[in-house]
Amino acid sequence: MQRIFTWLWHIQNADENKQRRGRIIVVLALLMILVTVLSLPLVSVVTPQSALPVLVNVMGVIIYTIVIALTKVGLVDWSGSVFVLAITSLVLASSLGGPEDRTTTYTSPFFLIFPLLIAGMVLRPFWVWLVLLFNVSGLFTIWWAAGVPLFSGEFERALQIAALFLQVSTAVFTFIGGQITDTILREARQLREEARQSAAQLATLNATLEVQVSERTAALEQAIHELEQRAAEQARLLAENEQQRQVIRELSVPVLPVRETALVMPLVGALDTARLADMQQQALEQIARTNARDLFIDVTGVPVIDTQVARGLIQVVEAARLMGTRVTLVGIRPEVAQTLVALGIDLRTIRTFGTLQSALG
């Protein structure tokens, strides 16, 4: 049963509006077939002397089946037109009677509003006016065939005016309702299409954004990698620079072994606070490493020995003495000696020699 309903519900048409109208046509046609089949026994009992109502119902079932088939293959406009015109024709055909039987003639306008209502649901709004024209033409045909005078008698005039008013008012309301529904559906389709386009644009933007993010992430990773390489290179250069500085520092205050237990520290150039600290560090390290008993500090290449330099030399002498090493100061030039005397620096606790040769001898 589920497969049957699914098959009936499927309309072979790409237009969503036509699919909607096609489903309505299928549902209404099935209802009409059901009503017609169920009414056949009642029609046979009520009108046993006439075969026309039974024939009309049988024709209706055949036409409704054809309408469903046309709808299924996607011919929604054709099937809707056939459906509405078939209902109108069947109502008019069942209303045909002689002059002595005018009951159906008087009730026909009430049944003819159904084609108008159905047309508003399954056809485009402008088709309502064509159905109205067909209905009015059919009414005049029935009245003429039944021998009803047109607008001549008071009762006939009132009946015909009321029938025409009923048809026209129903057509107007049906047209307005169909027009509103069509407008709403068109706006809904437009909004859905705009939403689909916005979604497509958003998807495109997302894809573009993902590409940009990937590219920028790759560029950032490359930049970080290059920065790490530069940092590593700078760290290597700093390490090399520190090593070079250490070598330069050691070379600026070299400590040379001259005998197994004697070291010589030749000093060249001006001595500032940094070089004095390096001199003290180098001297004490070499003394600790070699266990030297004598340290000869040659100041021949020092242009100026002021109070600060003299204090630095005295500190080296005292530190070396604490480590068991005797310090000898050699190479004091006459001008340097005069300066030391003028400054009042006492170097009597330090052994001094004029030259390194004499000190070593």
C-alpha positions in Angstrom: 0.0 0.0 0.0 2.9 2.3 0.8 4.4 1.7 -2.6 1.1 2.5 -4.3 0.8 5.9 -2.5 4.4 6.7 -3.2 3.8 5.9 -6.9 0.6 8.0 -7.0 2.4 10.9 -5.2 5.3 11.0 -7.7 4.7 13.5 -10.5 7.2 13.5 -13.4 7.7 17.2 -13.6 10.6 19.4 -12.5 8.4 22.4 -11.7 7.5 22.3 -7.9 4.3 24.3 -8.5 3.1 21.8 -11.1 4.1 18.9 -8.8 1.9 20.5 -6.0 -1.0 21.0 -8.4 -0.5 17.5 -9.8 -0.8 15.9 -6.4 -4.0 17.8 -5.7 -5.4 16.6 -9.0 -4.6 13.0 -8.2 -6.2 13.3 -4.7 -9.3 15.0 -6.1 -9.6 12.5 -9.0 -9.3 9.6 -6.6 -12.0 11.1 -4.3 -14.3 11.6 -7.3 -13.8 8.0 -8.4 -14.6 6.8 -4.9 -17.7 9.0 -4.7 -18.9 8.0 -8.1 -18.4 4.3 -7.4 -20.2 4.5 -4.1 -23.1 6.5 -5.7 -23.7 4.0 -8.5 -26.1 1.8 -6.4 -28.0 4.9 -5.2 -28.4 6.3 -8.7 -29.7 2.9 -10.0 -32.3 2.8 -7.2 -33.4 6.5 -7.5 -33.6 6.6 -11.3 -34.3 3.0 -12.4 -36.2 4.2 -15.5 -33.2 6.1 -16.9 -29.8 4.8 -17.8 -28.3 8.3 -18.3 -27.1 8.9 -14.7 -25.4 5.5 -14.6 -23.7 6.2 -17.9 -22.6 9.6 -16.7 -21.0 8.1 -13.6 -19.2 5.4 -15.7 -17.9 8.0 -18.1 -16.8 10.0 -15.0 -14.7 7.1 -13.7 -13.1 6.6 -17.1 -12.3 10.3 -17.4 -10.9 10.6 -13.9 -8.6 7.6 -14.5 -7.3 9.3 -17.7 -6.8 12.5 -15.7 -4.6 10.6 -13.2 -2.6 9.0 -16.0 -2.0 12.4 -17.6 -1.0 13.9 -14.3 1.5 11.1 -13.6 3.4 11.7 -16.8 3.8 15.4 -16.0 1.0 16.9 -18.2 -0.4 18.8 -15.2 -2.0 21.7 -17.1 -3.7 19.3 -19.6 -4.9 16.9 -16.9 -6.2 19.8 -14.8 -8.1 21.3 -17.8 -9.6 17.9 -18.7 -10.5 17.3 -15.1 -12.3 20.6 -14.6 -14.1 20.5 -18.0 -15.1 16.9 -17.4 -16.7 17.7 -14.1 -18.6 20.6 -15.7 -19.7 18.5 -18.6 -20.8 15.6 -16.4 -22.8 18.0 -14.2 -24.4 19.6 -17.2 -25.1 16.2 -18.8 -26.7 14.9 -15.6 -28.9 18.1 -15.4 -30.4 17.5 -18.9 -34.1 16.7 -18.5 -37.3 17.4 -20.2 -39.6 20.4 -19.6 -41.6 18.4 -17.1 -38.5 17.7 -14.9 -36.8 20.9 -13.9 -35.4 19.9 -10.5 -31.9 19.3 -11.8 -32.2 22.3 -14.0 -32.8 24.5 -10.9 -30.0 22.9 -8.9 -27.4 22.8 -11.6 -25.9 26.3 -10.7 -25.1 25.0 -7.2 -23.2 22.0 -8.6 -21.3 24.1 -11.1 -19.5 26.0 -8.5 -17.4 22.9 -7.8 -15.5 23.1 -11.2 -14.7 26.7 -10.4 -13.3 25.8 -6.9 -11.4 22.9 -8.3 -10.0 25.1 -11.1 -8.7 27.5 -8.5 -6.7 24.6 -6.9 -5.4 22.8 -9.9 -5.1 25.4 -12.7 -3.6 28.8 -13.1 -5.7 31.7 -11.9 -6.7 33.0 -15.3 -8.2 29.6 -16.2 -11.0 30.4 -13.7 -12.5 32.9 -16.1 -12.5 30.3 -19.0 -14.3 27.8 -16.7 -16.8 30.5 -15.7 -17.5 31.2 -19.4 -17.9 27.5 -20.0 -20.3 27.2 -17.0 -22.4 30.1 -18.0 -22.7 28.8 -21.6 -23.7 25.4 -20.2 -26.3 27.0 -17.9 -27.9 28.8 -20.8 -27.8 25.6 -22.8 -29.5 23.7 -20.0 -32.2 26.4 -19.6 -32.8 26.4 -23.3 -33.0 22.6 -23.6 -35.3 22.4 -20.6 -37.6 25.1 -22.0 -37.0 27.6 -19.3 -37.7 31.1 -20.5 -34.7 33.4 -20.2 -35.4 36.3 -17.9 -39.1 36.3 -18.8 -40.9 35.1 -15.7 -40.4 36.5 -12.2 -39.3 33.2 -10.8 -37.1 32.3 -13.8 -35.5 35.8 -13.7 -34.7 35.6 -10.0 -33.3 32.0 -10.5 -31.2 32.9 -13.4 -29.8 36.1 -11.9 -29.0 34.2 -8.7 -27.3 31.5 -10.7 -25.2 33.9 -12.6 -24.4 35.8 -9.4 -23.3 32.6 -7.7 -21.1 31.6 -10.6 -19.5 35.1 -11.0 -18.9 35.6 -7.2 -17.5 32.1 -6.9 -15.2 32.8 -9.8 -14.1 36.1 -8.3 -13.3 34.6 -4.9 -11.6 31.6 -6.5 -9.5 33.8 -8.8 -8.4 36.0 -5.9 -7.5 33.0 -3.8 -5.6 31.4 -6.6 -3.8 34.6 -7.4 -2.8 35.1 -3.7 -1.7 31.4 -3.5 0.3 31.7 -6.8 1.9 35.0 -5.6 2.9 33.4 -2.3 4.3 30.3 -4.0 6.2 32.4 -6.5 7.7 34.5 -3.7 8.5 31.3 -1.7 10.2 29.9 -4.8 12.1 33.2 -5.3 13.2 33.2 -1.6 14.2 29.5 -1.8 16.2 30.3 -5.0 17.9 33.2 -3.3 18.6 31.0 -0.3 20.0 28.4 -2.6 22.2 31.0 -4.3 23.2 32.4 -1.0 24.1 28.9 0.2 26.1 28.3 -3.0 27.9 31.6 -2.5 28.5 30.8 1.1 29.9 27.4 0.2 32.1 29.1 -2.4 33.3 31.7 0.1 33.9 28.9 2.7 35.9 27.0 0.1 37.9 30.1 -0.8 38.3 30.9 2.9 39.6 27.4 3.5 42.1 27.7 0.7 43.2 31.1 2.0 43.5 29.8 5.5 45.5 26.8 4.2 47.7 29.1 2.2 48.2 31.5 5.1 48.8 28.6 7.5 51.4 27.2 5.2 53.0 30.6 4.8 52.9 31.1 8.6 54.5 27.7 9.1 57.1 28.5 6.6 57.7 31.8 8.3 57.9 30.1 11.7 60.3 27.6 10.2 62.5 30.3 8.7 62.3 32.2 12.0 63.4 29.1 13.9 66.2 28.6 11.5 67.3 32.2 11.9 67.0 31.9 15.7 69.1 28.7 15.6 71.6 30.5 13.3 71.7 33.5 15.6 72.1 31.2 18.6 75.0 29.5 16.8 76.5 32.9 15.9 76.2 34.1 19.5 77.8 30.9 20.7 80.6 31.3 18.3 80.9 35.0 19.2 81.0 34.1 22.9 83.7 31.5 22.1 85.6 34.1 20.1 85.2 36.6 22.8 86.5 34.1 25.3 89.4 33.3 23.0 90.1 37.1 22.6 89.8 37.5 26.3 92.2 34.7 26.9 94.6 36.1 24.3 94.3 39.6 25.7 95.6 38.3 29.1 97.6 35.2 28.1 99.2 33.0 30.8 102.3 31.1 29.4 104.2 28.3 31.1 108.0 29.0 31.1 109.0 26.3 33.5 107.3 23.4 35.1 106.3 25.5 38.2 106.5 29.0 36.7 104.0 31.0 34.6 104.4 34.3 32.7 101.5 36.7 32.0 102.6 39.3 29.5 100.2 42.3 29.4 99.9 44.6 26.4 97.8 47.7 26.0 95.6 49.7 28.4 94.1 47.9 31.3 90.5 48.7 32.2 88.2 47.1 34.7 87.1 44.3 32.4 90.7 43.4 31.5 91.7 43.5 35.1 88.9 41.1 36.0 89.9 38.8 33.1 93.5 39.0 34.2 92.7 38.0 37.7 90.4 35.1 36.5 93.0 33.8 34.0 95.8 34.0 36.4 94.0 32.1 39.2 92.6 29.5 36.8 96.1 28.7 35.4 97.6 28.6 38.8 94.9 26.1 40.0 95.4 24.0 36.8 99.2 23.9 36.8 100.0 24.2 40.6 102.6 26.8 39.6 104.8 28.2 42.4 105.8 31.4 40.6 103.8 33.9 38.4 105.6 36.6 36.5 103.4 39.5 35.4 105.2 41.4 32.6 103.8 45.0 32.3 106.3 46.1 29.7 103.5 46.7 27.2 101.2 48.6 29.5 101.4 52.3 28.7 99.9 53.6 31.9 99.6 52.1 35.4 97.3 54.3 37.5 95.7 53.7 40.9 93.0 51.4 39.5 95.5 49.2 37.6 97.8 49.1 40.6 95.0 48.0 42.9 94.1 45.3 40.3 97.6 44.0 40.3 97.8 44.0 44.1 94.5 42.0 44.2 96.1 39.4 41.9 99.2 39.2 44.0 97.2 38.7 47.2 94.8 36.1 45.7 97.8 34.2 44.2 99.6 34.3 47.5 96.5 32.7 49.2 96.9 29.9 46.7 100.6 29.4 47.5 102.0 31.2 44.5 104.6 34.0 44.5 103.9 36.8 42.1 106.7 38.8 40.5 106.1 42.1 38.7 108.5 42.8 35.8 109.0 45.4 33.1 108.2 48.6 35.0 109.5 51.4 32.9 111.0 54.6 34.5 108.1 56.8 33.6 105.7 54.2 35.1 107.8 54.0 38.2 107.7 57.8 38.6 103.9 57.8 38.2 103.5 55.1 40.8 105.7 57.1 43.2 103.8 60.3 42.5 100.5 58.5 43.2 101.8 57.1 46.4 101.1 53.5 45.5 103.1 51.1 47.7 104.3 48.1 45.8 106.9 47.0 48.4 105.0 43.8 49.1 105.5 42.7 45.5 108.8 41.5 44.0 109.8 43.6 41.0 112.4 43.2 38.3 113.3 45.4 35.4 113.2 42.7 32.7 111.8 39.2 32.4 115.2 37.8 31.7 116.5 39.1 35.0 113.5 37.8 36.9 113.8 34.3 35.4 117.6 34.3 36.0 
